C-alpha cells in the first residue's frame, strides 16, 4: 500500500497540470476579489475568495484524467501487475488526491492571507464575531475543513464515473454537471412535496454543504437539512461511492 501511494505521489508531483492548477487558483481568487468588491469582506475571507468552486473544478479535471487516461493507455495494467491487490491501486489514488486536495486548501488559505494584506487590504478584524458567533479566522478554517468533505465527495463520484466510463472528457463533463448543477437537480427531485423528507437526502443535495455554511439562511430553505445533517450525509455518500467505485474497478476487465 505504501509503495502504491509513493508511486501515485510521484506521478502527481511530476504532472504539469498539478502545478499549473495551483497557479491558476491564485489568479481566479484574485479576479474574484475584484468581482466581489461590493460583497461582505468577512464573507469573502470566510470563503477564501470563493476558492471552493475553483478547487472543485481543478480536482474534477485532475481526478478524471488521473484515472481515465490510465484506462485509455492501458498503463493501469502495469500498476496492477506491481501491486499485491487491486484495492491498493484504487485506494492509493484516492488517498493521493485527498492529499492534493488538502494542499490546494492550504494554498487557498495562504493566498487569502496574502491578498488580504497586499492587494485588497480589507479592514477586517480577524477576531471579530461573524458566522455562528465564531471569529472570522475560525469561520475561514472551518469552511475550508468542511469543503474538504464536499470536494472528497466529488472525487468519490469522479472515481466511480471513471470506473464506469473510460473517456476522461465524458467523466469531466458529467462530474462538472453534478458539481455545479447539483442544487438544481436536487430541487427538481424534491418538487414532489410529500417526498421531501426522503428526497432531501439525495447525494446532489450534499454538494451544497460548503455554500450553506457560508449562507445558511438562504441554502437551508433549498436543502431542507441543517449543516450537521449535510455533513453526515456527505460522509455516508463518500463511503458508498468509494466502495461502489472499487467494486466496479475490481470487476473491470483491462
Phi, psi and omega in degrees: 000313179299319179298317180296319179295316178299321180296315181292322177297317180300315181295318182294317181297328183267008174269131181299322183299332180301317183269328176297318179299322180295324178286317179300323179304319180298313182292326176293321177292323178297313179299319179298321179301319178287322182292328182256033184301331183267356181279169178300124181295325178295320180293319179300316180290320179301317182266016178043057178055040177059032183294338183302317179294320181291318179296320179298317179298315180298314183294326177297313181293311180296315182295317182293315180289329181301322184261307187298322181297327179289330174290316182294321183268358181063016177289345178298332181297322179295318179297317180294324181294322184276347182261148181287335184209146180299327183296330178294319179296314183293309183292326180297323178294318180293318180296318180294321177292329174296317178297321177293323177298314177299317179301315181295322179289322175295322178295320179296321176296317179296314178299320181299314179295319179296314181294323180297320185263000180241281187288313188265324176049052179297140177274073183238131175274115183300335182269356181293140180291135180223241183293138177057029178059030178250154176294158183303316183298324179288323174302317182295314180295316180297317179299321179293319179294319178296320181292334175300321179292313180301314182289328177290332173295316179296318179298320178299320178292318178300315179296319179298314179294323180296327179284335179274324186236130182279341183278118180294327180297316180292320180297316179298313181299311181297318181293319179293324177297317179295318183295310188260354176239009181303320181296317180294317179298316181296319179298319179296320180294332183264008180290349183291350178077282182294336183268004183304317182298337177266311186291341179293347178266012179292150185298332180295329180294328185290339181296340182273009184305309182294317181298320181292326178300321182279338181213070187300313184303324181280312189282332180296334177290336180267317184280332183062020178228146175277176184300317182295322179293320177296319179296314179297315179299320180297315180297321179294316180292327175301312180299316181297312183291323178295315179294315180298318179298318180294319180299322177290317179299319182295326182267357183288137178264132183249000000 
